[in-house]
Amino acid sequence: MGLIKCKVHGESGVVPFVSKRLSDKIAISGIHSFKDFTVLEVIFYDGDDIFCNDKYYLLNDEVPSEIIKNKPILIHNDEDEVNLNTLVGRSFLGGGCCIKCFNNFMKSLTYSK
């Protein structure tokens, strides 16, 4: 776990799998519904065993159509990981979110259509 210097909470834990644009929207309370963003589930395998299961949070317009049809995303080898990074890696440059801000954000969301 890393640390982040939050303008609201000071030094805090960080949620690393939040895209830069979504993090910026969270900071200004610009997202109010689950329909405004996508959660990508990524499952990493070591041989036949699940090694890690992560969730990546992005704004809907940041999610390429190639990814939408392949949920969850399964990573079996280095090539799969490179392909994922090619599709969404740029969205996470400078991203991440204060864990306290992220928790407040998740609590504030609605299921509106």
Secondary structure, DSSP 8 states (H G I E B T S, - for coil): --EEEETTTEEEEEETTB-HHHHHHHHTT---BGGGEEEEEEEEEETTEEEEEEEEEEEGGGS-HHHHTS-SEEE-SHHHHHHHHHHHGGGGTT--EEHHHHHHHHHH-B---
